[in-house]
Structures are given as C-alpha cells and as structure tokens.
Amino acid sequence: MEEQSFQELELTRIGRCPFQMRRKFDIKELIQSVAAKGVLEPILVRPVEPYQESGDFPTAGNMVEYQLVAGERRFRARCEVAVRNGGIEAARIPAMVRVLSDDDAFDIATIENLHRQDLNELEEAEGFKAFAAVRKVLLDPGFQGRGAVAAYLGADLQRDYRLNKDYLEKKTIAEIHALAQWFGLWRRDSAQVFLTDVLKKKPGQFHTCKKDELIRIILESGMDLAGVVPGEILGKAK
C-alpha cells in the first residue's frame, strides 16, 4: 500500500480518533454546508487492523478498518446528513489515507485541535499539556528528566499525575494515551499480555480499547513501573 492515497471511503469503515481531546462538537452550520455542498476538504485517516467500534461514536457497532486522525467535525456532519437521508450504510466521504504511527497520529490530531479557535479553555489546556509533555520528553536534547516536564508545565506531580483509578477516570482517552506514550507503558510486555490474554485484543491494538480497558491495563496488568514513572507520581497525594 502507498504511504498516502486519496479514496472515497464508506462511513461505516471509519472509527474514532483515540487522541481526540474535544468533548463537544458544535456542527449545526457545518451540517447545513455539507448537506448543500458536500464535504469539500478530505478527512485524514490511517489504516488499522479491523476492530468493532463502540460507545457513542456514529459508527459504533461496525467493524472499522480506518481510524480518524483529522477532520472529525466534517466526519460527524457527513454522518448526520447521511442519517437524515436514509442511513450511513451506503454513504461515503472523501479521505486521505496515510500510514501513520501512533506518535505521528497523536501529533497531527492534537495540533489540528489546538489550531481550532472553538476549543474551550479546559480542552485547549489539557490538549497542550499532553502534547507538550510528550514532545518535551522525546525532542528536547537538553531534557534532564521527566520531573522537569512537570516543572516546565507548572504541574504538581503528586496532584496532577498520580496513576491511580481516581486520577485516570477523570482523564480523556486521548490523555491516557498521552501518558502511556510519555512513560512507554504500551511497550511493556505485561501490558501487551493483558491486552491479548485478558481483553482478547490483537497485539498492539491499544487504540481499539475503551477508556475503562485502558485503565485496567495500567492498574491491573502488573506492569513494573519502578524506574519508569517518577516516584512522585506513584506516591500518595499530599
């Protein structure tokens, strides 16, 4: 398969972006535009191993082969127009299909959202915090340790980054993936075993997990976080 290609994809073959920080979508005007003129700008998707979409996403219940990276507002608007005209089953949308790693997809999805002007302050702050933390670790040649990320972002490690159930349940799927990338959690053998043996997922398919499943992987897989996650994060909050 080419690294990138343009296709008209069936809506039912496309699943959610696991790195989406946006919690609400105001697409009333966009729906009107799509109904009148169609989708003028292709969405960006990446091919993935087929899995069944779930939750409240428009394609929930379908086996999907592609994952949204950018353009979720256009996708949701197209789905809504299709529903009003008989259903999404036969509807298509223009898409750029690009082979992307989790890191690359995370970057693109986060940057696209941060460029939008209609994110509320909480969504923008959370998205920037997740993005900046990951990139500070990976790209800064002068980076002196993960604790420096918290200082750089003005974060309180004990208050903001405790990996316990209470903390994780307050986070979005995108933020949990960001933390996992930060600490390399999905590369741990115990996480891979839990994913395949307990959750019955295909190897490496963390992006197909629901939020509660991601939390279970972190808390129940028995992964040894010593030396990986700073002690401040694992300690009790003050």
N, C-alpha and C positions, 0 to 999 in steps of 0.2 A: 504494500500500500504506500502511496506517496505521502510525504510528510504533511502536505496540505492539499485539499481539493475542495471544490465547490459542489454542493449537492442540494437537491430538494428532498428533505427528509420528512418521513411521516412523524407527526407529533408524538404518536404513541411509542416511538423508539427512543425518545429522549428523556433522560432522568434529571433530577435536581442537581444543582451545584452544591457540593458539601461545604464549600468555603464561602457561602453566601452569608454576609453579615446583616443584610437588610431583613427587617421583620415585617414591614408593611409595604404594600405596593399600591400606589395611587395611579391607576392606569385608565381612568374613565375617558380622558381625552385621547389617549393612545388607542383605546379600543375603537373609538369613532374613526380615527385616522386609518387604522388597519382595515376596518370594515369598508371604508371608502376607497382606499388606495392600495391595500395590501401591505406586506412587510417590505419596506424599501431597502433596509440595511440588513444583511445576513447576520444571524446569531453566530457565535463561536462555540463549537462543541469538540469534545475529544472522544475517540473510540474507547470503550471499556469492555471487559468481559460481561456478557449478559447477566442481568440480575433483575429481580422484581422490585419495582419502585413501590414505595409505601407512604404512609402519612397522608397529609392533606395536599400533596402536590397534584397538579392537574392530570398527570399520567399514572397516578397511584393504581396499583393492581396489574400494570402491564410489565412485560419483560422488556427492558430497555437495553440498548446497545451503545448509546451515546450519552455523554454527560455534559450538561450545560457548563460553559466556562464564563461566557459573557453574553448579555442580551436577554436576561430573564424577564424584564418588563415586556419586551417585544414578544417573547415566547408566551407569556401569560395572556397578553392581549390577543394573540393569534388563537390560543386555545378558547378564550371566551367567545370570540367571533365564530369559531367552528361549532361550539356548543349551541349557539343561537341559530345555527344553520344546519342542525341535524346531528351533530356529534363530532368528536375529534378523530374518530377511527380512520377516516379516509383523507383527513386534512394533512397538508404538508406545509413546510416552512423553509425558506432559503437559509442555508447554513454553510459556513466554512468549517470543514472537518480537519482538525490539526492534531497530530500525535504530540501529546504533552505529558510530562511527568507531573506528579503531584505538586512538586515545588513550583514548576512553571505555571500550572493551572492556578495554584494559590496566589501567585504574584499577579497574574492577569486579572483574576476575579476581584482581588482586593483593590488593585489600582483603579479598575473600572469604577468600582463603587465609590472610592474616595474622590474621584473626579466629578461625581454627580453632586449637584447642589441641593438635592432634596433629601439627603440623609439627615436624620435628626442628630443632635449633638452627641447623644449616647452612642448611637450606631457608628458615627464617624470616629469617636474617641476609641471605642472598642476595636474597630477595624484597624485604625492606625497603630494602636498599641500592639495588636497581634502581629501586624505586618512588620513594624519597626523592630520588635523584639526578635523575630526570626531572622530578619536581614542583618541586624546588628551582630548576631552570633555568626552568621555564615560569611559575611562580606567584609567586615571591618578588620584589616590586618593588625590594628592596634588593640583589638579586643582582649581584655585581661581576665575575663571570667563571666559566668552567667549572672553573678550578682551585680556586675557593672551594668547589665541591661536594665535591671530594676532601678538603679541609681540614675541612669541616663533618662529613663522614662518617668522618674519621680514616683515609682511604685513601692509600696510596702510589701516585701516578700511574704512576711508572715500573714498579713491581712489579705493580700490580693492573689497570692499564688500558692495557696495550700491545696495539694492534690488530695482532697477528701471528697466524699459524696456531696456534702452541702455546698462546697465550692463549685464542683463540676456541674451540678444540676442547675446552677444559675447562669451557666455559660451556653452560648450557642454551639451548634455542631461545628461551625467554622472556627470558633475559638478553641474548642477541644482539639481539632486537627492542628491548629497552630501550635498549641502546647506540645502535642505529640511530635511535631516536626522539630520544635525547639530542642526537645530532650531526646529525640531519636527513639521514641517509645515504640513506634510501629515496626522498627527494625529488630526489636528484641525477640529472641526465639520464643520466649514464653507468650508474648503477645500473638505471634504467628500461630502457635499451637492452640491457644484459646480460640482464636478466630476460626480455625478449621475444625477442631475437635469438639468444641463446646457450642459455638454459634453456627457450625455447619456451613461456613462460607468458604469460597475458593481462596487459595493462598493470595495474600496481598490485597484482597478486596475490602480494605477498611472503609473505602468511600461508599460501600453499599450498606454500612451499618447505621442503625438508628442511634439516636443520642444515648438512650439507656444502654445499648450494647457497647458503645464506645466507653462509657463509664465503667461497665462491667470489666472490659478488657484491662483498663488501667488499675482497677481496685481488686479484681478477683483472679487475675491470671498468675499471680505470684511472681511477677517480674521483680528483679532485684534492682531497686533504684539507688542503692548506695553508690556514691561517686558519680552519679548521673544527674540527679536532681539535687540542687543545693539543700543542705541541711535545714536552712531557714524555712524552706517550703514544706518540708515534711514535719517540722516541729509544730507544737501546739501554738495557736494564736495567743497573743498576749491578752 
